[in-house]
Each structure stands twice: as C-alpha cells, then as structure tokens.
Amino acid sequence: MNRLEGRSIIITGAASGIGRAMAFAFTHEGANVLLVDKEEDSLKELHTELAKSNGRVITMTCDVSNEQEVAAVVSKAEFEYGGVQVMVNNAGIMDDFIPADHLSNELWERVLKVNLYGPFYFSREVLPIMIKKGKGVIINVASVGGIQGCRAGAAYTTSKFGLVGLSKNMAFMYAKKGIRCNVIAPGGVETGIGKDMKPDIFGAERAMSGSSNMLRMGKPEEIASIAVFLASDESALMNGDVVVADGGWTAY
C-alpha cells in the first residue's frame, strides 16, 4: 500500500521480536529505515532478508543507553535520508520480576537506562529535526506494565510508567510544532525478550498471579501493524494516546 513511502524511520531493538516485525512492516509500506540493535550478526541477517523490500534499509549497532552512539545513529539518518520523519523507540529489557527489596542499584540503573533513558536520548536528538520540518512522529513501545502496577518487577514497571509520562509530556509540548507522540502498550507477546531471565521467585509469583486472565499471547506482527498505523497519516488525530494491545487482559 506504500502508506509510508519515502519516510525516514529509525527503529531501535530491530533485530528481533517486535522490532524485527516492524522492520518488515515498515519497509513493505515503502519506508526508508535505519535499523538499530546491539546484535550485529542479527542485524546483518535482517538486512539480507529485507533486500527485496520496497524501501531502503540501513543497519547500525547501537547501545541505546549511550548518548554518543544515539547521536551517531541520528546523524547517519540525516546524512543518508535527509532527516527523520518517524522515531520508533522499541528497544527494551526485562528485570527478572525482581521486587524492590531485592533490587540492586546495578539492575535498577541498567533497566532504566535502556527502557527510559534510551527513548529520551533518541527523542531529544530527533525533536530538533522534526521541529525544523514542522512534522514528525514518535512512537514509544511501553507495556501494560506501564499502566498496571505489577506486571513485572519494580525497575521494569518504573521504566515503562516513566516512558508513558515522557510520551504524554512530549505529545502536548510539541503538538503545535506538528509532532505527535503515542505509546503502544502490549501485553504478552511471542518474543525472546525473556529467554535469559532468571525470575525472582517471590516477584514472579506476585507479578504473574493474574496471568491466567490473559486470553492469548500476541504476535509481533500484530504490534507492528499498530505501529504502521501510528506512523501513518491515518492516525493524524492521535497524540498522547496509549494504545493497549493485550487481547482484553487489562479489561478484566
């Protein structure tokens, strides 16, 4: 359909899961994408798979919690594509369901740096570009853990609540500059984000106590389709919204 034809889009956490699905969905719609992840080999494989896509594809390794690396990514997008029309902050890590009394400073800081500082750094870099053009879209991938109190541990929950707050602030702050910012809050999705988790027994028991009410796991492609809609002009009236995609889990 080419709903995003010619638009320059940065996607973080693009090498797997939701980010990977977004890479396929966005390029199918004609977008020029800059795909960011820490996993270089996975990025190379993805680049090869997207060779026949409608849009251009560039990949860069980046630690989203590193300001200098973030700035280099945005500079690359400007150089190659002439700007950034859409910023998708998708990269995120889990926290092993660790409750506050078991939580180390190291894990607290690491989760917040990736899940909250990373989207802030990227948003801060792309906003001047978007302001200059008078138009732009920021999409932040949070979680139902950013609107509900105990779907994860203390660090993850705090990071996602913070991301929702940051998004709403930017949405209103820059609305008259032609910039929109919305949030996708998935429930459980079939990704590998938790494959290396070592869950805290107490924290996991409390956080997962309502999981039986989740009707089904989502697929990455289902979240990607929401992102395409939010990136397109079809969602022009949406700003500062949190789109919950959990099959009705939080409706109970």
C-alpha positions in Angstrom: 0.0 0.0 0.0 3.0 2.3 0.4 1.4 4.2 3.3 4.9 5.2 4.5 6.6 5.7 1.1 9.8 7.7 1.3 9.6 8.4 5.0 12.8 8.0 7.1 12.2 5.9 10.1 14.6 4.8 12.9 13.6 1.6 14.8 15.5 0.5 17.9 15.6 -3.1 19.1 15.1 -4.0 15.4 17.0 -7.3 15.2 14.4 -9.5 16.9 10.8 -9.7 18.1 8.6 -6.7 17.7 11.3 -4.6 16.2 12.0 -7.2 13.5 8.4 -7.4 12.6 8.3 -3.6 12.4 11.2 -3.6 10.0 9.3 -5.8 7.6 6.0 -4.0 8.0 7.6 -0.5 7.6 9.7 -1.4 4.5 6.7 -3.2 3.0 4.9 0.2 3.2 7.8 1.9 1.4 9.6 3.4 4.3 13.4 4.1 4.3 14.5 2.5 7.6 17.6 2.7 9.8 17.5 -0.4 12.0 19.3 -0.2 15.3 20.3 -3.0 17.7 23.2 -4.3 19.8 23.3 -7.6 17.9 25.4 -7.0 14.8 25.1 -10.5 13.3 21.3 -10.5 13.7 21.2 -7.1 12.0 23.2 -8.4 9.1 20.8 -11.3 8.6 17.9 -8.9 8.8 19.4 -6.6 6.2 19.8 -9.5 3.8 16.2 -10.6 4.3 15.0 -7.1 3.6 17.0 -6.8 0.4 13.8 -7.0 -1.8 11.8 -4.6 0.3 10.1 -1.5 -1.1 12.2 0.9 0.9 15.9 1.5 1.6 17.5 -0.3 4.6 20.5 0.7 6.7 21.6 -1.0 9.9 23.7 0.3 12.7 24.8 -1.3 16.0 24.0 1.0 19.0 23.7 0.8 22.7 20.6 3.0 23.2 21.8 3.9 26.7 24.9 5.6 25.3 24.3 9.2 24.3 27.2 9.4 21.8 26.1 6.3 20.0 22.5 7.5 19.8 23.7 10.8 18.4 25.7 9.0 15.7 22.6 7.0 14.6 20.5 10.1 14.2 23.4 11.8 12.3 23.5 8.8 10.0 19.8 9.1 9.3 20.1 12.7 8.5 23.1 12.1 6.2 21.5 9.2 4.3 17.8 10.1 4.3 17.8 13.9 4.9 16.0 13.7 8.2 13.9 11.6 10.5 10.1 11.6 10.0 9.3 8.8 12.4 11.2 7.6 15.6 10.3 4.2 17.0 11.7 3.6 20.4 11.2 -0.2 20.7 14.4 -1.5 22.5 13.8 -2.8 26.0 14.9 -5.3 28.6 13.2 -7.1 31.4 14.1 -7.1 35.1 13.6 -10.8 36.2 10.4 -9.8 38.2 12.7 -8.5 41.0 10.8 -6.7 43.8 12.1 -3.5 45.3 13.6 -5.1 48.4 15.7 -7.5 46.3 16.7 -4.9 43.6 20.3 -4.0 43.1 21.4 -0.5 42.1 23.1 -2.1 39.1 19.9 -3.7 37.7 17.8 -0.7 38.5 20.1 1.6 36.6 20.6 -0.8 33.7 16.8 -1.3 33.1 16.1 2.5 33.4 19.0 3.4 31.0 17.7 1.1 28.3 13.9 1.4 28.7 13.7 5.1 29.7 16.9 6.9 29.1 17.3 5.4 25.6 13.9 6.7 24.3 14.7 10.0 25.9 18.1 10.3 24.2 16.7 9.4 20.8 13.7 11.7 21.2 16.0 14.6 22.3 18.1 14.1 19.2 15.3 13.8 16.6 13.0 16.6 18.0 15.0 19.5 16.6 15.0 17.8 13.2 11.2 17.3 13.4 10.6 20.9 14.7 12.6 22.3 11.8 10.5 20.3 9.3 7.3 21.1 11.1 6.2 17.5 11.3 7.2 14.2 12.9 6.0 11.1 14.8 7.5 9.5 17.8 6.2 6.0 18.8 7.3 4.6 22.1 6.8 0.9 22.9 5.9 0.6 26.6 3.9 -2.3 28.0 0.8 -3.0 30.1 3.4 -2.9 32.8 3.4 0.9 32.2 -0.2 1.3 33.1 -0.7 -1.5 35.6 1.3 -1.8 38.9 2.6 -5.3 38.9 3.1 -7.0 35.5 6.8 -7.1 36.1 9.4 -6.2 38.7 10.0 -2.7 40.2 12.6 -1.5 37.7 10.7 -2.5 34.6 7.4 -1.2 35.9 9.0 2.2 36.8 10.7 2.5 33.4 7.5 1.9 31.5 5.4 4.2 33.7 8.1 6.8 33.1 8.0 6.2 29.4 4.3 6.8 29.3 4.7 10.0 31.2 7.5 11.2 29.0 5.4 10.4 25.9 2.4 12.3 27.1 4.5 15.3 28.0 6.2 15.4 24.6 2.8 14.9 22.9 1.3 18.0 24.3 4.5 20.0 24.4 5.2 19.7 20.7 1.7 19.3 19.3 1.7 22.9 17.9 5.0 22.1 16.2 3.4 19.4 14.1 4.8 16.5 16.2 2.8 13.6 17.5 3.9 11.1 20.2 2.0 8.0 21.0 2.6 4.8 23.0 2.0 1.2 22.2 1.4 -0.9 25.4 1.5 -4.6 24.5 0.5 -7.4 26.8 2.3 -10.7 26.4 3.9 -11.1 23.0 5.7 -14.0 21.5 9.2 -12.7 21.5 12.5 -13.8 23.0 12.8 -10.9 25.5 12.5 -13.2 28.5 14.7 -16.1 27.2 17.6 -15.4 29.5 15.5 -14.4 32.5 16.2 -15.8 36.0 13.0 -14.9 37.7 12.9 -13.9 41.3 10.6 -16.5 42.9 8.6 -14.1 45.1 8.4 -11.3 42.5 7.4 -13.7 39.6 4.7 -15.3 41.7 3.1 -11.9 42.5 3.5 -10.4 39.0 2.2 -13.5 37.3 -0.7 -14.1 39.6 -3.2 -12.5 37.1 -1.7 -14.1 34.0 -4.4 -16.7 33.8 -6.8 -13.9 32.7 -4.7 -13.3 29.6 -6.7 -14.8 26.7 -3.7 -15.3 24.4 -0.2 -14.1 23.6 0.1 -11.5 20.8 2.3 -11.9 17.8 5.0 -9.4 16.9 3.3 -8.7 13.5 0.1 -7.6 15.3 2.1 -4.9 17.3 3.9 -3.9 14.1 0.6 -3.3 12.3 -0.4 -0.8 15.1 3.0 0.9 14.7 2.4 1.3 10.9 -1.0 2.9 11.6 0.5 5.3 14.2 3.3 6.3 11.9 0.9 7.0 9.0 -1.3 10.0 8.4 -4.3 7.7 9.1 -3.7 8.4 12.8 -3.3 12.2 12.4 -5.7 12.9 15.2 -4.0 10.6 17.7 -1.5 12.3 20.0 -0.6 11.4 23.6 -2.5 8.2 23.4 -1.7 4.8 24.9 -2.8 2.0 22.6 -3.2 -1.1 24.7 -2.8 -4.3 22.7 -3.4 -7.2 25.1 -6.4 -9.0 23.8 -8.5 -7.7 26.6 -6.2 -8.8 29.5 -6.4 -5.4 31.3 -10.1 -5.0 30.6 -10.8 -7.6 33.3 
